[in-house]
Amino acid sequence: MSKLYLVPTPIGNLEDITLRAIRILKEVDLILAEDTIKTGILLKHLKIEKTVFAHHKFNEHKALPAIIERIKGGETIALVSDAGTPGISDPGFLIARACIENEIEIECLPGATAFIPALVNSGLPNDRFSFEGFLPQKKGRQKRLGELAEESKTMVFYESPYRLLKTLGQFVEIFGEDRRACVSRELTKIHEENIRGTLKELIEYYNKSTLKGEIVVVVEGKR
């Protein structure tokens, strides 16, 4: 039966893809990928030959009607992002909503996502947490940070290595320099790093360190 599969892919270590994800990628008629080159590397590693179309934030609105028609016509389609689970700070929401509106079945496979290992690694309370993803870069950034000033749950953010120090500085302004946090970098990869401490200590550390790779910042909630 035709449907849309949301298929998580490894965030670094290629061994983290599930057997089920491999089977689905082999069986579908078409794969939609945020980056066709990166997905092509993964498919080559898995020895899967499949048609891959680009599906990202710059074309997802325009491409959506044709995709829906293909699924209605009987095709099964898988959506993958660059890394992790589609829809988590990546394309996925729009197509999932469109499928629901058109009574098309969706199946989301469990699998890799960056913020869960970062949260568990942090040593901060994880029974309740707030996933914030990427903060607005400009408009709305200070407003959102102000809203989080009273947040008591552990907070999880995604950040670019180029903006990390600026973001940590803004966290100090809003949360105070003694707030505990953890910066996780290059999760599941050879150079994985989890640095824990107060926001002040993290700024001191990263002022002396070269920053590369994908970053997750986990910040303690207000006590």
HELIX and SHEET records of a PDB file:
HELIX    1   1 LEU A   14  ASP A   16  5                                   3    
HELIX    2   2 LEU A   19  GLU A   27  1                                   9    
HELIX    3   3 THR A   36  HIS A   45  1                                  10    
HELIX    4   4 GLU A   60  LYS A   72  1                                  13    
HELIX    5   5 PHE A   93  GLU A  101  1                                   9    
HELIX    6   6 PHE A  115  SER A  122  1                                   8    
HELIX    7   7 ARG A  141  GLU A  147  1                                   7    
HELIX    8   8 LEU A  148  GLU A  150  5                                   3    
HELIX    9   9 LEU A  164  PHE A  175  1                                  12    
HELIX   10  10 LEU A  199  TYR A  206  1                                   8    
SHEET    1   A 5 VAL A  52  ALA A  54  0                                        
SHEET    2   A 5 LEU A  30  ALA A  33  1                                        
SHEET    3   A 5 ILE A  77  VAL A  80  1                                        
SHEET    4   A 5 LEU A   4  LEU A   6  1                                        
SHEET    5   A 5 ILE A 106  CYS A 108  1                                        
SHEET    1   B 5 PHE A 129  PHE A 134  0                                        
SHEET    2   B 5 THR A 154  GLU A 159  1                                        
SHEET    3   B 5 ILE A 215  VAL A 219 -1                                        
SHEET    4   B 5 ARG A 180  ARG A 185 -1                                        
SHEET    5   B 5 GLU A 193  THR A 198 -1                                        
END                                                                             
